[in-house]
Amino acid sequence: MAQSAIEYLITYGWMILVTAVILAALFGMGIFSPGEFGGEMCILPGGLSCISYQMAHNGVLTLNLQQVTQSPINITAIGCTSNTTFISMNAFQPNIYMPIGSNYTFSVTCYTQNGIPFSGTVGSIFSGSLILNYTDTLSGLPHTVFGRLVAKVSS
């Protein structure tokens, strides 16, 4: 009876050890890192869209923005952050005029939770918000819009 119990424990012990080794190997290969397999995205409210974007290792986001709102707009500032309590905006003087259907390429530094510029190795992920201030040229009303950005460092 004691021999049966020991054989039972040894059999299950080996199975648990093999399972732990397999899980450690999978973890080491990055299978359980969602950032490696998650898609990139740049989502802005209606009328504005990201044509293309690229994140550099030093945190500089190059963003080609298209606007198809109902009237021309003047971009006054743009910001990129992973923390909505710290927002550093790049103001434009003079403002950037965008007629309906036009696009413009911006370069903006993205900031981390600590308010320091993001930096990452090639393949790492930045996840945060885009903030865009603009003025409708027909009504003269200012607008602030927020978008969502997930970008992989590519250079």
Secondary structure, 3 states (H helix, E strand, C coil): CHHHHHHHHHHHHHHHHHHHHHHHHHHHCCCCCHHHHCCCEEECCCCEEEEEEEECCCCEEEEEEEECCCCCEEEEEEEEECCCCCCCEEEEEEEEEECCCCEEEEEEEEECCCCCECCCCCCCEEEEEEEEEEEECCCCCEEEEEEEEEEEECC
